[in-house]
Amino acid sequence: MKPVAFVLCALCARLGFAQPDEWYPHHNVTIGGGAALPQMDIRGPLDDAPYFSVGYGYRFARYFQAESGMDVAFGAAGVRDYLVTDLGY
């Protein structure tokens, strides 16, 4: 019974990628900015700071997309030191 269920699931998954030849965007880029305003418990150690975000996604099929992104709040912790590592320059 299990092999039958596996084959049925594989066929159903394949049908999900069998979309009609409609146009859809393959690349998705998002860029954002604003203010990072800490609330509640993290209000004490963190200050208000400028916020920046960037993200990229690639759509393999109409309803399937892989995404990656980064969010940064500059200077929110008030740290004025840096860490030297062997990684990078």
N, C-alpha and C positions, 0 to 999 in steps of 0.2 A: 504494500500500500504506500509506503514512503517514496519509492521511485516514481510512482504515478503522481504524487503530490509535488515532488520536485520538478518533474517535467511540466506539470500544469503551471506552477509558479514561474518557471523559466519562459514559457510561452506568453503568459500574461505580462511579464516584464518586457518582453520583446515588443508586444503590442503597444506598450507605453511610449516606445521610441519610434514607432511607425506612424509619424504624423504626416498629414498631407503636405504638399509642397507649398506651404504658405511662407511668406517672408516674416522673419522675426530677427531682432537684433542679436548678434552673437557676442558683442563686447559691451560691457556695462561699466562705466566709470562714474564714481560719485566723489565729490569734493565738498567739504562743509567747514564751517567755522562758527565761532560764537564765544560764549562765556561759560567757563566751568564754575559752577556755584555749589560748593560742597554744602551738604545739609546734615542734620542730626548728629550722629556719633563722630563723623569725620570732620566736622566743622572746626574742632579745636586744632588739630595738627595741620590742616590744609587751609589755604587762602583762596580767594577768588583769583582766577587766572584766565588768560586767553586760551581758546580751545581750537584745535585743528583736526580734521579727519579726512582721510582719503581711502578709497576702496576700489577694487577692480573685480569684475566677475566675467566669466566666460560661459556662455550658454551652449551646451552640447546638443540639446534638443529643446523643443519649445517649452517644456515644463521641467527641465533639469539644468541647473546652473551651479558651478563651483565658484566660490567667492573668497577673497582675502582682503583684509583691510587693516588700518592703523588709526588709533585715536591718541592724541597727545594734548595734555594740558601743560603749558609752559610755565615753570616756576611756581607751581601750586604748593609744593612742600617747603619752599624757601631755602632749598639746598644750594649753596654756592661753591660746592666742591665737585670734583670729578674723579673717576676711577680709571687708572691706566691699566690696560690689559694687553696681552699679546695678540688678541684678535683684532684684525683691521690694520691700521697704519702702525 
